[in-house]
Amino acid sequence: MKFLALVKSSEKYRTAGPPQALMEAMGRYVQESFASGRVIDTGGLKPSSAAIRVRIEQGKLTVTDGPFTEAKEVIGGWAILKVSSRAEALENCKAFMDLHRQYWPEWDGTSEVFEMEEYG
């Protein structure tokens, strides 16, 4: 089964960036996850100031450059997991989020995990 895990938080945390200790801990965790096959791909995203929003509303297409100040949370990172169950996806996500709790205690954020549909 494949899952998409998203990490979201306020963009206020992007100015200073994560502590080096968190980056090192995440690096070790991600490498172990790649080696075990639980993680297929992962990455971080730049702030919304570097983003573009394309929206269709009432049949009209609009394009807006970031930043998106109305957003309470923005996606900061993502991972594609390949695991045997939803419970295993949850355990992986909890372990990753726990690194944030340990190494960046003032950080507040969420992770959302979506089961992916396979087409074709």
Beta strands, then each sheet from edge to edge (+ up, - down):
strand 1: 2-9
strand 2: 39-44
strand 3: 52-57
strand 4: 60-65
strand 5: 74-82
strand 6: 109-115
sheet 1: 2+ 5- 1+ 6-
sheet 2: 3+ 4-
end
